[in-house]
Amino acid sequence: MDPLSESFPRTSVALLCAAGIVVAVMQTIIVPLIPRLPDLVHTSPGNASWALTITLLVGAIATPIAGRLGDMFGKRRVLLANMASVAAGSAVCAVSSALLPFLVGRGLQGLGIGAIAVGISIMRDIVPAAHLGSSVGAMSASLGVGGALGLPFAASIAQHISWHALFWISGAAALACGLAIQRCVPEGPSTPGGRFDAIGTLGLTAVLTFVLLPVSKGGEWGWTAPLTLGLFAAFAVTAVAWWRYERRTPNALIDVESLLDRPIMLTNIASIATGFAFYAMQMAPIQILMAPEATPLGLGLDMVRASLVLMPTGLIMFGFTYVSSWITDRYGARMSLASGTLVIGAGYLVLLFALIGPWPISWLWILGSSGLVGAGLGLAYSAMPALIMSVVPVTQTGEANGVNALMRSVGTSLATAVVGMVLTGSVVLTPTTAGPVVTPSTGAYASTAVICLVVCALAVACALAIPRRRTGATH
């Protein structure tokens, strides 16, 4: 690496992590509004659910594209565009009173999700090797920190001020972060250039749309509905055509041959698994915490208190990025990834014991389980970029990190579908003073924990199967 600075650029790293947190918050601030959203934008509950789906879909598509654009035209320039998109989308949401403009705003916010992968690539350019592992780990963990902070932040603002203020504040944070990055973060020594693969971009957009849309909406549409099956069929056809095109074209959007390289392939599979485990912990415990006390597992907390129970997860995740860096320096990134997925599994084992044991469940069980999952995610998410960057050239850093981040998005999409299907497939009807309440059964929550344990076992196997490399070979 051409050393841009002799010292560790702490301000730049802090601003890049802040950008990751701001972007991650955009994915969770909508959660407290979901019950009220149909009335706020004058639509049906089914249509309102697109406010979650469109951000996920646009973010998944935009992330690898942002990484490639960063490699070609300059990473800081693309990162600034990410932050501008988040700010613009937040402003559009803040002034919207109808569904269509609100979805446009949420889509613009989704365009900013690529900021985390681009920020990791910038760090490779500007951070000295001695500090790169911990810096990349902190950037990776910003996803969890933003997710953890987003819920109590959004619930408090929406409850005590207004839902419009929620988006105005988010937009202002994105704008301030972008201005600070423009002023304080250097571009880095990489030489931009190349031709943009427009056909490959359109093909990737089609492939991801055809798979993520039915995965996200299949439970609502029906898994055997013609639309769902038709989209899956379209995915199979377009995926094959896109892969063949990318193999033949020069300056391809994604070097698909490199995806078959064993370390990259196994790391990406582990990324899907950890993305699944991450989002499952976002979906299941919050329902236990907020269900009425009259229900079998309900703890009766409101959104703010429930989110405060889960908030330490993100902070623990951030703290364990430094443990991951220590493990990576001594034993290699593959062991950090394996250790992380084992700890995530331990978190789900605690949840399973809490559910099936003879003792009554309490918020302390949830806190302990989510804390272990957060620690494991901090270890695993920090190791993945190190594994990727150890085998790709500097000119493909943004592209490779973008694809790896995409794999995490695929994992979260699968969690949305699978966990949602399990939790709604076995429910209990409980009469309360406010009327009957339908909640997932104890068996549904236990099945979710078991599925996540299996997913974690897959991730551990992938991590241990990654070939050993010389420690510290990240440049």
Secondary structure, DSSP 8 states (H G I E B T S, - for coil): ---S-SS--HHHHHHHHHHHHHHHHHHHTTGGGTTTHHHHTT--HHHHTHHHHHHHHHHHHHHHHHHHHHHHH-HHHHHHHHHHHHHHHHHHHHT--SHHHHHHHHHHHHHGGGHHHHHHHHHHHHS-HHHHHHHHHHHHHHHHHHHHHHHHHHHHHHHHT-HHHHHHHHHHHHHHHHHHHHHH----S--------HHHHHHHHHHHHHHHHHHHHHHHH-TTSHHHHHHHHHHHHHHHHHHHHHHHSTT-SS-HHHHTSHHHHHHHHHHHHHHHHHHHHHHHHHHHHHS-TTSSS-----HHHHHHHHHHHHHHHHHHHHHHHHHHHHH-HHHHHHHHHHHHHHHHHHHHHHHHSSS---HHHHHHHHHHHHHHHHHHHHHHHHHHHTTS-GGGHHHHHHHHHHHHHHHHHHHHHHHHHHHHHSEEEE--TT--EEEE-HHHHHHHHHHHHHHHHHHHHHHHHS----TT---
